[in-house]
Amino acid sequence: MESYEQLLNKAYEKVKVVNTNSERFEIPKAIGQVAGKNTILTNIEEIANYLRRPIEHLAKFLQKELATSGKIDNGRLILNTKLNSGKVNEKIAQYTKEFVLCNECKKPDTEIVVEKGVKYKHCLACGAKSPIRGII
């Protein structure tokens, strides 16, 4: 039989760590350029990593919200339309509010989980669960 301390250590190993630093959560601004009829976002991978979401999920959201097609190529998102950075940053902020920030405590320490076919945003800081719309 295991001691209480051993069981407690096992439990702590399974718990996901929440970042408790007091840094301000600030989304990196989209950096891109217009090339012909396309807009190329060069730091989409950095933004997705900062938000701790798959680049494909963020890219699909942007394509849907900006009503354009696109593709991921070498860590860049190539959108088949001309866009200014203000519009793209606005949509990234909308994505963050909808899919990253907790609805209760407003912290970015969330993960997307699927239970019985329904997608939820689960907060690792306060434990709240909120349903989200499925875009993929």
N, C-alpha and C positions, 0 to 999 in steps of 0.2 A: 504494500500500500504506500502511495506517495504522500509525502508530507504536504502541509498547507503551502509552504514556501515554494516547493517544486511545482505544485499545481498552479500557483499564482504566476510563477515565471513562465509556464507554458501558455497561460492565458495572455500575458503581456506580449509574448512573441507573436500571437495571432492578431492582436489589436493593431489597426492601422494608425499610424502616427499623424497627428494633426499639427500643422505648422503653427506655433503659437507666437511667432515673432510679431512685433508691433509695426512692421513695415506697412506702408500704405499700399493697397492693392491698386496698381496702375497698369492698365493694358498698354502694351507697346503700340504705337501708331503704325498704321499700314504704310509701308514704303513701296512705291511702285513707279512704273513709267508707262506711258502710252506708246505703243509701237504699231503704227498703222491703224487698223481698226480694233486692235486688242489692248487690253490693260493687263500688265504683268505685275503681280504682287510678289515682290522678292523676299519678303520676310514673313510669309504666311506660316511657315514651319515654326519660326520663333514664337509667333503669336499663339499657335495651337499648343506648343509645349508649355508656354506660360500659363495658359488656361487649363492645362492638363486634360486636353480633349484630343481625340484623333483628328489629324489634319483633314481626313476625308469627310468627317462630320461637319467641321467648320466650312470646308469648301462647298459641300452640298447645300448647306444653309445659305451661304452667300450667293450661290448660283440661283437658288429658288427665290430669295428675297430681292435680288437685283434683276430677276427675269432675264437671265442670260445663260448660255452654256459655257463650259470651260473645262480645263483639265489641269491635273497636277503634273508638273514636269521638273525633275531635279530640285524638289523642295520649293518650287515656285507655283503660284496659281495663275494660269493664263485664262482670262475672261474674254469672251468674244464680243466685246463692246467697249466703247470709250467711257471711262468713268473718272470722276475726280476723287481725290483721296478723302474728302469730307464725307461723301456718300458712303464709301466703303467703311470708314471709321465709325459712322453712325450705325451701320448694320452689324459691325463687330461688337459695338456696345450693346445693341439689342440682343445679340446672341449670348453675350455674357450675362445679361440680366435674366434671360429665359432659361439658359442651360447650365450656367456656372454658379451664380450667386444664390445662396440659400434664401428662400422666401421668408423665413422666420428671423434668422440672426444676421442675414446679409453678408455672411462670410463666404469666401470662395472655396472653402474646403469641402467640396462635394464630389460625388461620383454618380455616374448614371448606372442604374441597376434595372434589370427586367424581371418582373414577377408576374407569372401567368399571362405573358404577352403584353403587359402594360409597362411602359417605361416610366421610371421614377428618378427624381433627383434626390439622392440621399446625402444629407449633411453629416460629415464626420465630426463636426464640432458640437452640434446640439442634438443630432439624431433625428431631425425632422425629415419627413418624406413628402415630396410634392410630385404629382403626376406632370409629365411633360408631353408635348406633342411629338410624335415620331416622324422624323424626316428621313430616316434611313431604316 
